[in-house]
Amino acid sequence: MRTRSEGGQPTKLPTALVRRRDAHPEWMWIALIGLVIAVLLAVLGLPPVDLHGPLHYLGVMDPLCGGTRSVYLTMHGQLREAVRYNPAGPALVAGAVAVLIRAGVGRATGYWVGVHIPKRILIPVALVALAALEVNQQLHAVLLTQPWGGS
């Protein structure tokens, strides 16, 4: 179901949609698995395995650097520290919670609220956000290359 403008053309702006079924049920499972992993991180701590790629040791950070520590800190309510390690961590946890709340409301009411964002908006915004995250992570290279001292 694509929303149309008055002239019958697809809309070029983000649109809220209400459906009788979930158009993308896979997101609920992805969010659930992600939150289970986040809870396991919070309870068991960070994995003892080195998850870094070879460029990390040359001082080149990627957008995922600090993500595990960021999610761990988010789950412990230390949002300021979590954002220092990777701003995407708290956003991913909040997004997963929002997706599960949406799934619960959808299952309870039979109405699934969704948002359609046209690709001509979504792709440039995602690329700019990814570039900004990469710059942020590179600016925090000293922090991200230090051994993890907290838990």
N, C-alpha and C positions, 0 to 999 in steps of 0.2 A: 504494500500500500504506500504509494508515493503521494505526498501532499502536493497539490497543484495550486498555482496562483490563479487569480481570476481569469487570466487569458488562457489557461489550460497548460501552461509551461511549468516544468518543475521549478520549485522555489530555489532561490539562490542563498537563502538565509537559513540558519539553524531553525528547526521546527520540532516542537513537542508533539508526540504521537501517543495515543492510547489505543491499545489493541486488546483483543480477547485472548491472545496467547503470546508467549514470549518468543519474539523473533530471533533471539540469540541466546538460547539456554546454555551454550558452552561457557559464556562469561560467568555464570553462577558457579560452575564447577571450577573454573580457573581461580575465581576469587576464594572459594572454599579451600582449595588446595593451598593457595598462597597464605591464607590465614592460619591453616594448620601448621604450615612450615614456620610462620612467624611465632606462633605459640610455642612450638618446639624450640625455636631459637631462644625465646624468653625463658623457658624452663631449663633447658639443657646447656645454654650458652652457645658461644660461637664454635663452629667446627674446627677441629685441630688441623685441618687440611689447608694447604696453601692454595687459594683459588685465583691467584694472580697470573696474568699472561706475562710473557717475556719482556714486553715493552714497559711494564710497570717498574721493573728494576733499572730501567734507563731513565726513569722520571717522567714517562709519558702515561698520563692517567686516561682512563676511558670513562664514559658516562656511568658505568656500573660500579666504579671504584668507590669503596666505602658503603656500598648498598647493604651488605650484610650487617655491618655495625650500625648503620642508620636504622634498619628495621628493628634490630635488637634494642637500641636505645628508645625508639618509638614505643615499643611494647612495654618498656619500663617507665614510660611517661617523661622521658628526658628529651623533650622535643627540640630544645635549643641545641643540644649536643648532636642530636640526630640530623638536624638540618646542616650543621657544620660538616658532618661526614658525607652526606649526600641528601640534597633537598628532595629527591625523588622518593626516598624511603617513607617518610610520613605521608606523602601524597598517595603512594601505592597502598599503604595500610588503610588510609581513609577511603580510597576508592573501592577497595575490596569490601570494606564494611558497608559502604553505600550500595554496592551491587547486591550484597546479601540481604540488606533491608528491603531493597526493591523486589527481590525474589520472594521474600516473606510476604510483603504486601500484595504482590501479584498472585501468589498462591492463595492467600486468604480471601481476596476480593474477586479474583478472576479478571482483573484489569491490569495490564502491563503498560507502564509508562516508559516511553523511550524518547530519545532525542536523536533526530537525524541531522547530522552536520555534513553539508556537501563536501565532496573531496577537494574541490577547488579552494575551500577554506581550511579544511582539516589538515591537508598535507603541508601547506606552507607554515601553518601554526606549529605543527609537530616538528618540522625541520628546524624552525627558529628555536623552539624550546629545547630540542636536542643539542643544538649548537651552543645555546646559553648554558646548558648543563655541562657540556664538555669544557667550556671556558671556565666555569666555576670549579670543576674538579681539577683542572690544570692549575688554577690559582691556589688550590689547597693541596698541592702535591706534597709539600713537606709534612702536613698532617697525615695524609693518606699513606705515606711510605713509612711512618713510624710504626713500631710494633704496638699491637693492641695491649693496653695496660689495664683496662677496666673490664668489669663484668657486673 
